[in-house]
Amino acid sequence: MGVTAKVVKIAGSTADVEFDGVTQTISIAMTPEVKIGDYVMLHAGFAISIIDEKQAEETMELFIELKKMMEEDK
């Protein structure tokens, strides 16, 4: 399962990405054309594709809704 995140910093073949207030360092070896501000689909610590902002926002909204539903079930 992939997660969508926004690229906030690039250093060589790694990037810092942010999702839901969490920052994580990932590999961008598979997406070397990525730029700061781009949205990427992550899997296992790798950016596997660059996605457009609209698609990223829709995906992030779904994850946030899922998170809320899981918290309500506790």
DSSP file (Angstrom, degrees, kcal/mol; ACC not computed):
  #  RESIDUE AA STRUCTURE BP1 BP2  ACC     N-H-->O    O-->H-N    N-H-->O    O-->H-N    TCO  KAPPA ALPHA  PHI   PSI    X-CA   Y-CA   Z-CA
    1    1 A M              0   0    0      0, 0.0    43,-0.3     0, 0.0     2,-0.2   0.000 360.0 360.0 360.0 135.5    0.0    0.0    0.0
    2    2 A G        -     0   0    0     41,-0.1     2,-0.4    42,-0.1    41,-0.2  -0.626 360.0-150.4 -99.2 157.7    1.3    3.4   -0.9
    3    3 A V  E     -A   42   0A   0     39,-1.7    39,-3.7    -2,-0.2     2,-0.4  -0.965  14.4-131.1-125.3 142.2    1.2    6.7    1.0
    4    4 A T  E     +A   41   0A   0     -2,-0.4     2,-0.3    37,-0.2    37,-0.2  -0.776  33.7 165.5 -94.5 137.1    1.1   10.2   -0.6
    5    5 A A  E     -A   40   0A   0     35,-2.2    35,-2.7    -2,-0.4     2,-0.4  -0.977  34.0-116.0-148.3 159.5    3.5   12.8    0.8
    6    6 A K  E     -AB  39  18A   0     12,-2.3    12,-2.3    -2,-0.3     2,-0.5  -0.829  28.7-123.7-100.7 134.3    4.8   16.3   -0.1
    7    7 A V  E     + B   0  17A   0     31,-3.0    30,-2.6    -2,-0.4    10,-0.2  -0.636  35.9 166.2 -77.2 123.5    8.5   16.7   -0.8
    8    8 A V  E     +     0   0A   0      8,-3.1     2,-0.3    -2,-0.5     9,-0.2   0.568  63.8  15.7-114.2 -15.1    9.9   19.4    1.5
    9    9 A K  E     - B   0  16A   0      7,-1.4     7,-2.4    26,-0.1     2,-0.4  -0.972  58.9-157.2-159.0 143.2   13.7   18.9    1.1
   10   10 A I  E     + B   0  15A   0     -2,-0.3     2,-0.3     5,-0.2     5,-0.2  -0.989  12.5 172.2-126.8 135.0   16.1   17.2   -1.3
   11   11 A A  E >   - B   0  14A   0      3,-2.8     3,-1.5    -2,-0.4     2,-0.3  -0.810  63.9 -61.9-141.7  96.7   19.6   16.0   -0.5
   12   12 A G  T 3  S-     0   0    0     -2,-0.3    -1,-0.1     1,-0.2     0, 0.0  -0.488 120.0 -10.1  66.8-122.8   21.2   13.9   -3.2
   13   13 A S  T 3  S+     0   0    0     -2,-0.3    15,-2.8    -3,-0.1    16,-0.4   0.205 127.1  72.3 -97.2  15.9   19.2   10.7   -3.7
   14   14 A T  E <   -BC  11  27A   0     -3,-1.5    -3,-2.8    13,-0.3     2,-0.3  -0.877  57.7-169.1-124.9 161.9   17.1   11.3   -0.6
   15   15 A A  E     -BC  10  26A   0     11,-2.2    11,-3.1    -2,-0.3     2,-0.5  -0.993  22.8-126.5-145.2 150.1   14.3   13.6    0.3
   16   16 A D  E     -BC   9  25A   0     -7,-2.4    -8,-3.1    -2,-0.3    -7,-1.4  -0.871  33.7-173.1 -93.8 130.9   12.3   14.7    3.3
   17   17 A V  E     -BC   7  24A   0      7,-2.9     7,-2.4    -2,-0.5     2,-0.4  -0.880  11.2-145.3-123.7 157.0    8.6   14.3    2.8
   18   18 A E  E     +BC   6  23A   0    -12,-2.3   -12,-2.3    -2,-0.3     2,-0.3  -0.976  20.7 164.3-128.4 135.8    5.7   15.3    5.0
   19   19 A F  E >  S- C   0  22A   0      3,-2.3     3,-2.0    -2,-0.4   -14,-0.1  -0.945  73.4 -12.6-148.0 127.0    2.3   13.7    5.6
   20   20 A D  T 3  S-     0   0    0     -2,-0.3     3,-0.1     1,-0.3   -15,-0.0   0.853 129.0 -51.2  53.5  40.2   -0.1   14.4    8.4
   21   21 A G  T 3  S+     0   0    0      1,-0.2     2,-0.4     0, 0.0    -1,-0.3   0.469 114.2 115.1  81.4   1.6    2.4   16.4   10.3
   22   22 A V  E <   -C   19   0A   0     -3,-2.0    -3,-2.3     2,-0.0     2,-0.4  -0.897  50.8-154.8-109.0 133.3    5.1   13.7   10.2
   23   23 A T  E     +C   18   0A   0     -2,-0.4     2,-0.3    -5,-0.2    -5,-0.2  -0.894  16.8 176.3-106.9 136.9    8.4   14.2    8.3
   24   24 A Q  E     -C   17   0A   0     -7,-2.4    -7,-2.9    -2,-0.4     2,-0.5  -0.991  28.6-126.7-139.3 143.8   10.3   11.2    7.0
   25   25 A T  E     +C   16   0A   0     -2,-0.3     2,-0.3    -9,-0.2    -9,-0.2  -0.806  38.0 174.2 -91.3 130.6   13.5   10.8    4.9
   26   26 A I  E     -C   15   0A   0    -11,-3.1   -11,-2.2    -2,-0.5     2,-0.4  -0.822  33.8-100.2-130.6 167.7   12.9    8.6    1.8
   27   27 A S  E     -Cd  14  46A   0     18,-2.8    20,-2.5    -2,-0.3   -13,-0.3  -0.742  22.3-174.9 -88.0 137.2   14.8    7.5   -1.2
   28   28 A I    >   +     0   0    0    -15,-2.8     3,-1.1    -2,-0.4     6,-0.2   0.047  49.9 117.7-114.2  23.3   14.2    9.3   -4.5
   29   29 A A  T 3  S+     0   0    0    -16,-0.4    -1,-0.1     1,-0.3   -15,-0.1   0.820  79.0  47.0 -59.0 -32.3   16.4    6.9   -6.6
   30   30 A M  T 3  S+     0   0    0     17,-0.3    -1,-0.3     1,-0.2     3,-0.1   0.581 120.8  37.7 -86.5 -10.3   13.4    5.8   -8.6
   31   31 A T    X   +     0   0    0     -3,-1.1     3,-2.0     1,-0.1    -1,-0.2  -0.454  65.2 159.1-135.9  61.1   12.1    9.4   -9.2
   32   32 A P  T 3  S+     0   0    0      0, 0.0    -1,-0.1     0, 0.0    -3,-0.1   0.676  70.4  65.0 -64.3 -16.4   15.3   11.5   -9.7
   33   33 A E  T 3  S+     0   0    0     -3,-0.1    -3,-0.0     2,-0.0    -2,-0.0   0.457  74.9 124.7 -83.9  -0.6   13.3   14.3  -11.4
   34   34 A V    <   -     0   0    0     -3,-2.0     2,-0.3    -6,-0.2     6,-0.0  -0.250  43.5-161.2 -62.0 146.4   11.3   15.1   -8.3
   35   35 A K    >   -     0   0    0      4,-0.1     3,-2.3   -28,-0.0   -28,-0.2  -0.878  32.3 -82.7-126.0 158.7   11.4   18.7   -7.1
   36   36 A I  T 3  S+     0   0    0     -2,-0.3   -28,-0.2     1,-0.3     3,-0.1  -0.395 119.3  30.9 -57.8 133.8   10.6   20.4   -3.7
   37   37 A G  T 3  S+     0   0    0    -30,-2.6    -1,-0.3     1,-0.4   -29,-0.1   0.165  92.1 123.2  98.0 -16.7    6.9   20.9   -3.6
   38   38 A D    <   -     0   0    0     -3,-2.3   -31,-3.0   -32,-0.1     2,-0.4  -0.350  58.9-129.1 -71.3 157.8    6.0   17.8   -5.6
   39   39 A Y  E     -AE   6  51A   0     12,-0.8    12,-2.5   -33,-0.2     2,-0.3  -0.905  27.4-169.7-106.5 139.1    3.8   15.1   -4.3
   40   40 A V  E     -AE   5  50A   0    -35,-2.7   -35,-2.2    -2,-0.4     2,-0.5  -0.915  24.8-125.8-128.6 154.3    5.0   11.5   -4.4
   41   41 A M  E     -AE   4  49A   0      8,-2.6     7,-3.1    -2,-0.3     8,-1.0  -0.889  34.9-155.1 -95.4 126.1    3.5    8.1   -3.8
   42   42 A L  E     +AE   3  47A   0    -39,-3.7   -39,-1.7    -2,-0.5     2,-0.3  -0.764  20.7 170.3-105.7 147.1    5.6    6.2   -1.3
   43   43 A H  E >  S- E   0  46A   0      3,-2.2     3,-1.6    -2,-0.3   -41,-0.1  -0.885  72.4 -13.8-153.2 126.0    6.1    2.5   -0.7
   44   44 A A  T 3  S-     0   0    0     -2,-0.3     3,-0.1   -43,-0.3   -42,-0.1   0.827 128.8 -50.0  54.3  38.0    8.7    0.9    1.6
   45   45 A G  T 3  S+     0   0    0      1,-0.2   -18,-2.8   -19,-0.1     2,-0.4   0.546 117.1 106.8  83.4   7.0   10.7    4.1    2.0
   46   46 A F  E <  S-dE  27  43A   0     -3,-1.6    -3,-2.2   -20,-0.2     2,-0.7  -0.944  71.2-127.0-120.1 139.7   10.9    4.8   -1.7
   47   47 A A  E     + E   0  42A   0    -20,-2.5   -17,-0.3    -2,-0.4    -5,-0.2  -0.772  30.2 179.8 -77.0 117.1    9.1    7.4   -3.8
   48   48 A I  E     -     0   0A   0     -7,-3.1     2,-0.3    -2,-0.7    -1,-0.2   0.652  59.9  -0.7 -99.1 -17.0    7.7    5.2   -6.6
   49   49 A S  E     - E   0  41A   0     -8,-1.0    -8,-2.6   -18,-0.1     2,-0.5  -0.978  62.7-119.7-164.1 157.8    5.9    8.0   -8.6
   50   50 A I  E     - E   0  40A   0     -2,-0.3     2,-0.3   -10,-0.2   -10,-0.3  -0.878  34.9-167.5 -98.9 133.3    5.2   11.7   -8.8
   51   51 A I  E     - E   0  39A   0    -12,-2.5   -12,-0.8    -2,-0.5     2,-0.0  -0.864  24.1-100.0-122.9 157.5    1.5   12.5   -8.7
   52   52 A D     >  -     0   0    0     -2,-0.3     4,-2.4     1,-0.1     5,-0.2  -0.319  34.9-110.5 -75.1 160.4   -0.4   15.7   -9.3
   53   53 A E  H  > S+     0   0    0      1,-0.2     4,-2.7     2,-0.2     5,-0.2   0.863 114.6  53.0 -60.2 -41.3   -1.5   18.0   -6.5
   54   54 A K  H  > S+     0   0    0      1,-0.2     4,-2.2     2,-0.2    -1,-0.2   0.941 111.8  45.1 -62.0 -47.6   -5.3   17.2   -7.0
   55   55 A Q  H  > S+     0   0    0      1,-0.2     4,-2.3     2,-0.2    -1,-0.2   0.895 112.9  52.2 -62.2 -40.2   -4.7   13.5   -6.8
   56   56 A A  H  X S+     0   0    0     -4,-2.4     4,-2.7     2,-0.2    -2,-0.2   0.924 109.3  48.7 -62.4 -45.3   -2.5   13.9   -3.8
   57   57 A E  H  X S+     0   0    0     -4,-2.7     4,-2.3     1,-0.2    -1,-0.2   0.906 111.5  49.6 -63.2 -42.0   -5.0   16.0   -1.9
   58   58 A E  H  X S+     0   0    0     -4,-2.2     4,-1.8     2,-0.2    -1,-0.2   0.919 112.9  47.2 -62.0 -43.6   -7.8   13.4   -2.6
   59   59 A T  H  X S+     0   0    0     -4,-2.3     4,-2.1     1,-0.2    -2,-0.2   0.917 112.0  49.4 -64.8 -43.8   -5.6   10.6   -1.4
   60   60 A M  H  X S+     0   0    0     -4,-2.7     4,-2.4     1,-0.2    -1,-0.2   0.886 108.6  53.5 -64.7 -38.4   -4.5   12.4    1.7
   61   61 A E  H  X S+     0   0    0     -4,-2.3     4,-2.3     1,-0.2    -1,-0.2   0.901 108.4  50.4 -62.2 -40.3   -8.1   13.3    2.6
   62   62 A L  H  X S+     0   0    0     -4,-1.8     4,-2.5     2,-0.2    -2,-0.2   0.909 110.4  49.1 -64.2 -42.2   -9.1    9.6    2.3
   63   63 A F  H  X S+     0   0    0     -4,-2.1     4,-2.5     2,-0.2    -2,-0.2   0.902 111.3  49.6 -64.1 -40.5   -6.2    8.6    4.6
   64   64 A I  H  X S+     0   0    0     -4,-2.4     4,-2.2     2,-0.2    -2,-0.2   0.912 111.6  48.8 -64.9 -41.9   -7.2   11.2    7.2
   65   65 A E  H  X S+     0   0    0     -4,-2.3     4,-2.3     2,-0.2    -2,-0.2   0.910 111.3  49.8 -63.2 -42.6  -10.8   10.0    7.0
   66   66 A L  H  X S+     0   0    0     -4,-2.5     4,-2.3     1,-0.2    -2,-0.2   0.908 109.1  52.2 -61.7 -42.4   -9.7    6.4    7.5
   67   67 A K  H  X S+     0   0    0     -4,-2.5     4,-2.1     1,-0.2    -2,-0.2   0.912 109.4  49.6 -60.5 -43.6   -7.6    7.4   10.4
   68   68 A K  H  X S+     0   0    0     -4,-2.2     4,-2.0     1,-0.2    -1,-0.2   0.913 110.3  50.5 -61.8 -43.4  -10.6    9.1   12.1
   69   69 A M  H  X S+     0   0    0     -4,-2.3     4,-1.3     1,-0.2    -1,-0.2   0.893 110.0  50.0 -63.0 -39.9  -12.8    6.1   11.5
   70   70 A M  H  < S+     0   0    0     -4,-2.3     4,-0.4     1,-0.2    -1,-0.2   0.881 110.0  50.5 -66.9 -37.7  -10.1    3.8   13.1
   71   71 A E  H >< S+     0   0    0     -4,-2.1     3,-0.9     1,-0.2    -1,-0.2   0.856 107.3  54.2 -68.1 -34.6   -9.8    6.1   16.1
   72   72 A E  H 3< S+     0   0    0     -4,-2.0    -1,-0.2     1,-0.2    -2,-0.2   0.811 102.7  58.1 -67.8 -29.7  -13.6    6.1   16.6
   73   73 A D  T 3<        0   0    0     -4,-1.3    -1,-0.2     1,-0.2    -2,-0.2   0.595 360.0 360.0 -76.6 -11.1  -13.6    2.3   16.6
   74   74 A K    <         0   0    0     -3,-0.9    -1,-0.2    -4,-0.4    -2,-0.1   0.495 360.0 360.0 -73.1 360.0  -11.3    2.2   19.6
